[in-house]
Amino acid sequence: MFPFAKKAVSNLFKKPSTVRFPEVESPAKPAYRGRIVYDAEKCVNCGMCIKVCSPGAITRTVEEVEGGEKITYDINLTSCTFCGTCQDFCGTKAISLSDDYHMVAEDPKDLIVSGSRIKEKVAGRVTLKQEDCVYCGLCARTCPENAITVDRATKTWKINYKECVQCGQCISKCPKKALSFQEPKAQGVINGGDCVFCTLCSKKCPVGALTVDRAGKTWEIDRSVCIKCGLCVSSCPKHTLVMGDVDDNTPARFEKSAAPVKSAPAPAAPAKEAPAAPAKEAPASGNAPKTPENALKTVPAAPVADSPTKAQKSAVSVNKAAAAAAPVLSGLIPQAENSWDTGVVLGPDCIYCGLCMRKCPMEAITVDRASKSWQIDREKCVWCGICVSGCPKKTLKIDALSAETAKEAAVPEAPAPEKNAEAASQAKAVPAAAATGVVFGEGCIYCGACAGACPVGAISVDGSEWSIDRDACIQCGACVGTCPMGVLSIGPLE
Amino acid sequence: MFKKLIAESMTKSPWIYHVNTGSCNGCDIELVACLTPRYDVERYGFKLAGTPRHADIVVVSGPITSQSKDRLIRTLEQVPNPHCVVTIGSCPQSGNVFKGSYSVEAPLEKFCEVDVAIAGCTPKPEAIIEGLYKAAQILKKKREAMQ
């Protein structure tokens, strides 16, 4: 009882605890988060505050004005949660929360904190000096727009200029000072060096800016004509043409020296074997049809006594010999005699489907299903590899021609029985091919996947009817591999 | 003579009615704090009314959820004229972090005229007192206009 009475009496002589607010100003406690203060001059327009604002109270408007851009930030206090995240994330401390809590207005528009400034156009764009970059990724982490991607593993640095707001934060963060604003260079087509002079690019070019000389092995672009449409880039089978920065020093001409072909898988081998090979090969050429005049290589059908692989290789040597026999071909190919070191090589699994012939952009391949022959015109072939990737049997490959022949010379008999066995099976299979075909089993759901996969359009699926044009079918097996139900197979026809 | 006296008295003691439309309770607590002896808004005649029919000032907090929308409208209809509508915090003005939700109907301007907006999340009791004082001024003008 007594302590309470004591308290009551002591309180009688105390001032009232009421905060006499409107009469006496009552300041906010330290660290109170009140009205937002925005300093437009400090702002670099990185947009980080907009990104981190959970109620979306901050908006940015960019207007084009004379001498740059007028950037306006509107911070709507009637939408703000006063969480202070914008203040924490602002790299330049342009946003801060004051202790002013007098945020009362009759018109909510009075509660919008706004600031604007004119940002001068930055000359150039963020450019990387590649040799200085250590791929630390700090720039990517700093970028408020996530415009930069850095991959340490593959040592790649990429920037999306559409996303970049040129805030310059990456430049100031870069520990190696490898980033800077630079005038963008003009874009143009650059030849990467793997060019095989296939002339596909010049054929695709809608303005005729490209000149490719197959015989002279030169590639030339007229940059004043080029419209940078990129058709040549997308058409290049070797992916050697790229769109990149060009200046006056960027070569508009690309030439290949007579040195060993870059694209050959084993560049050292042809160089070594080349002098010795023709002499060894010359006798072997007796097996294959001699057609050096048009430089055609013919592979006879499998039933021939000799194995197809062998025949083929000898045929290669024919070509080789033909190339060596310069006088006949001099008019056609004025290059060094070992210029066709590399070429498309046919494996033993060929079913003469003719897909390679259809796909060849240079029309270098001739396939005759009836006589089971596969021919390639080495002069036309550009080793683009389209036939290789399109082969349903994966029997085509690009290989060094002389290396092939050298291999045959070096390993005379050991793999031969194997090859012969293969050839024998092939020989058996091929005559039987007349009676084999795609066999349609039970369980079809008529999804039409096989029709879509068929490279020759032999299959048609209509409702619950499945039909195949046996004459068109090349038995490539694409439908068998595609069938989700596994009802198709290649086997003897009844 | 009595009419004049009543009018005079009413300007001196605006009664407030508080509607919570799905508020997180932060603003409500601060409004109640204003009525406690600490801030003692009754010094200026502000008094919490038990029914909207007695109210002069309607204080709205919360982002106006779909559930509370109809009840809010019904409440506002019952408030006699002249009256003032005051919003506390960001929610009734914009929806705050709840904006864009399927169950939030903010802003309050869609349903009635807002006389005073008090910003903050939540506003300090001092700011609420300031807002209520401003509302009382507006109310006085409205009453004079009606006479």
Chai-1 contact restraints between the chains, C-beta under 6 A:
chainA,res_idxA,chainB,res_idxB,connection_type,confidence,min_distance_angstrom,max_distance_angstrom,comment,restraint_id
A,T18,B,P37,contact,1.0,0.0,6.0,A-B,restraint_1
A,T18,B,D40,contact,1.0,0.0,6.0,A-B,restraint_2
A,V19,B,Y39,contact,1.0,0.0,6.0,A-B,restraint_3
A,F21,B,E126,contact,1.0,0.0,6.0,A-B,restraint_4
A,F21,B,I129,contact,1.0,0.0,6.0,A-B,restraint_5
A,S26,B,E126,contact,1.0,0.0,6.0,A-B,restraint_6
A,S54,B,V97,contact,1.0,0.0,6.0,A-B,restraint_7
A,P55,B,N96,contact,1.0,0.0,6.0,A-B,restraint_8
A,P55,B,V97,contact,1.0,0.0,6.0,A-B,restraint_9
A,L77,B,A119,contact,1.0,0.0,6.0,A-B,restraint_10
A,T78,B,S90,contact,1.0,0.0,6.0,A-B,restraint_11
A,T78,B,Q93,contact,1.0,0.0,6.0,A-B,restraint_12
A,T78,B,S94,contact,1.0,0.0,6.0,A-B,restraint_13
A,T78,B,A117,contact,1.0,0.0,6.0,A-B,restraint_14
A,T78,B,A119,contact,1.0,0.0,6.0,A-B,restraint_15
A,S79,B,S90,contact,1.0,0.0,6.0,A-B,restraint_16
A,S79,B,S94,contact,1.0,0.0,6.0,A-B,restraint_17
A,T81,B,V97,contact,1.0,0.0,6.0,A-B,restraint_18
A,T81,B,C121,contact,1.0,0.0,6.0,A-B,restraint_19
A,F82,B,C121,contact,1.0,0.0,6.0,A-B,restraint_20
A,Y101,B,K124,contact,1.0,0.0,6.0,A-B,restraint_21
A,Y101,B,A127,contact,1.0,0.0,6.0,A-B,restraint_22
A,M103,B,A119,contact,1.0,0.0,6.0,A-B,restraint_23
A,M103,B,G120,contact,1.0,0.0,6.0,A-B,restraint_24
A,V104,B,I118,contact,1.0,0.0,6.0,A-B,restraint_25
A,V104,B,E130,contact,1.0,0.0,6.0,A-B,restraint_26
A,V104,B,G131,contact,1.0,0.0,6.0,A-B,restraint_27
A,V104,B,K134,contact,1.0,0.0,6.0,A-B,restraint_28
A,A105,B,A117,contact,1.0,0.0,6.0,A-B,restraint_29
A,E106,B,V116,contact,1.0,0.0,6.0,A-B,restraint_30
A,P108,B,Q93,contact,1.0,0.0,6.0,A-B,restraint_31
A,P108,B,A117,contact,1.0,0.0,6.0,A-B,restraint_32
A,L111,B,A119,contact,1.0,0.0,6.0,A-B,restraint_33
